């Protein structure tokens, strides 16, 4: 079976259980990032491996937690049903130890948020809402990829998310002030429900602190109460640099 024929659950199983072959280090990453291949039962899944030991210390995020935030970002995307984040798991044993393992996305590196926006506005409304609830501190245009395997626009690089302090920094401001679409409201209400009943909170517990999970719930409820996409905060660097 080709990896292109696998379901998300099957991809996750290969990433969890497969033998990992280190193929090379990816350039231009601020943290240690590696291209690998996970193989199980004759199926190979290319993946991006971000080991904890390769994380650069940051003043505003606890040390050694970026790989966990990558996985938490997938779990929230999965609960919303939006498929923004490619399948991502926390692999406890890897070539360089514990780290996040994410399905590699085949894409055209010349495409990014600014080239994809015109034809994918509804998709990027999902991105805008998603970045708010996960409190994405670094949504560059180049973190939005056109997945050539399935035609979807997906997002990568979610290590700088889930801060308790509000620090949204994203290129996705084109919908500021618009009313939230009804279909997004339904999905966001489901996210709150799954946080309130403890099911999603239990999934996130090994990945985020209790106050970070509570802040996720609070941000989502605040967005629902507002009913609109927010405007950039005055006096705050609301966009990342570089933009792509």
N, C-alpha and C positions, 0 to 999 in steps of 0.2 A: 504494500500500500504506500502510495506517495504521501508525503507530509501535507500536500495540498488537499488531500481527501480526508484528513483527520478532523474530528470535532475539537472544540476547545478543550473538552474534558480529556480527550485522547492526547492532545498536545501536552496538557499539563502532566499527564501520567508519564509521558516520555521524558519531560523535563525533570520530573521528580526521580524517576528510577533509571534513566538511561545512563550509559557510560559516556563521560564527557571528554571530548578531545579538544584541546586548546589549539586554535588555528592561528591566532595572532592578536596583537593589541591594536585597538582602534585609535587613530590619531585624533588630535584636537579635543580630547576629553579632559576636563579639569580633574576628574577622578579616574582611577584605574578602571578601564573598560575593555573587555576582550570579546572577540568573536570566537564562538565555540560551536561544536556540533554535539548534540545529545543523541545517542543511538540506543534503541531498545527494540527487540523482536524484529529486526530487519528494517526498522524505520528510523530515518535520520531527520532530526529537526534542528535547523540552524538557529542559534540563539545568541543573545547578548548577555554577557556575564559581568556583573558588577560586584566584586568581592568587598566585604567590609574592610579588609586590610588595605584596600586601595583608596579608601575615602580620605579626602583632604579635610582636616579639622576646620570647622566653621564656628564663628563666635555666636551665631544665633540659632544653631541646631545642635542638639546633643551629639557627642561623638559616637560614631559607629551605628547610627540609626538610618542612614540614607537608603540602604538596601531594603530595610523594612518598610520605609515610606513608599518605595517603588511598588512593593507588593500590596500595601494597603490601597494605593491608588488604583490598582487593578481591581481589587475587591469592591471598591465603591463604584467603579465603572460597570462592573459586572452586575451589581445589585440594581443599578439604574437601568440596565439593559441596553446601554448605548454602545458598548463595544469600542469605546474610545481607546482604551489601553490594551495592547496585545497581551495575550496570556503571559502572566508573570507569577513565578513561584519563588519561595525562599528555599534555596538549596543549602542544607546544612553541611554537606560534604562536596567540595569542589576542588579543582586544581590549586586554588589559593584560599581554600577555606569557605566558610559560610558567605553567602552572597545572593543577590537577586539574579534570577535567570529568566529572560524574557524572549519570546519568539522573535527572531529577526525578521524585519519587515523589508521585503524587496521593494525598492522605490527608485524614482528618478531624483537624484540629488539636486537637480535644477528646479524642482518643484518645492513650494513651501506655502505658508499661509497666504502670502500676498499674491501668489500666482493662482492659488486654488480657490480663493474667496468667492469670486464672481459666480462660479458654478456650484458652490457648496454652502450657500448661505444658511440653510436650515441645519446642516451638519455643524456649522460653526456656532450657531445658537446653542447647540448642545455643549460645544467646547466652552463657550462663555459661561454657561451655568455651572458646568463641571469645575472649571477653574475657580469659581467663587466658592463652591462648597468645600473643595479640598484645599483652598487657600494657596493656590499655586504662586510661588514666588519667582518663577523663571520660565514663563511660556514664551519662548522665542518663536519666530516664524518658522525656523528650521526644525522645530519640534513637531510640526504638523506634516505628516507624510501621506502620500497617495499610495496605498498598499496595492501593488501590482498583482498580488495573488487573488484579491477579492474585490478590488475596485473601491474599497472604503477609504476615507480619510481617517487616519488614526494619529494618536499622540504618543510621544515618547518623552523620556527624561523627567520623571516625577519624583526625584529624590528630595527636592526642596518644596515639600508640601506639608500640610497639617500642622503648621505652627499655631499655637494658641493665640499669639498676637496677630492682628490683622495686617497682612503684608502682601496683598494681591499685586502681582506684577506680571502683566500679560500684554501681548499684541492684539488680543481679541477684544477691541473696544468699539467695533463698528455697530453694535446693537445697543449701545448705552442709551437708556431712557425708554427703550421699547418695552411693551407689555410682554410678560412671559407667555409663550404659546401654551395652550391648554394641555397639549400632550406632554410637555415638559413638566407642567405642574403636577400632573398625575404621577409621573415617574419620581419626582422629588418628594411627593407625599408618601410614596411607597418607601423611599429611602428613610424618611423619618420614622415611619411605622416599623421598619426592620431594625432601626437603632433603638426605638423605644421598647420593643418586645424582647430585646437582648440577643437576637440571633446574629445580626451583623456585628453588634458590639462584641460578642464572644469570638467571632472570626478575627476582629481587629485587635483584640486584647493582647495577643503576643507580639503585635507589630507597633502599636501606638500606646501612649500613656492614657490613663483614664481621663485626664483633663483634656487631652487632644481629641479623644472620642467625643467627649461632651461638647467641645467647641465645634466639631464637625456637625453635630446635631443642631447646635444653636445657629450656626451660619446658614444651614439649610432652612430652618424655620424662619429666620430673618428674611431670607430671599423670598420665601413663599408669602410672608406677610406684606412685603413691599410690592410683590406682584410685577416688578419691573427689573430689568437689568440696570445695575447701578452705573453712575457716572464715575470717571476717574476722580480720585481724591485730590483736592487742591493742595499744593505744597508738598506732594509726595511723588516719588519717581514711579509712576504707575505702569511704565513700560520698561522692559529689560533692555540691556545693551550688551552686545549688538542686537539689532532687531531680528536678524536672521541667524 
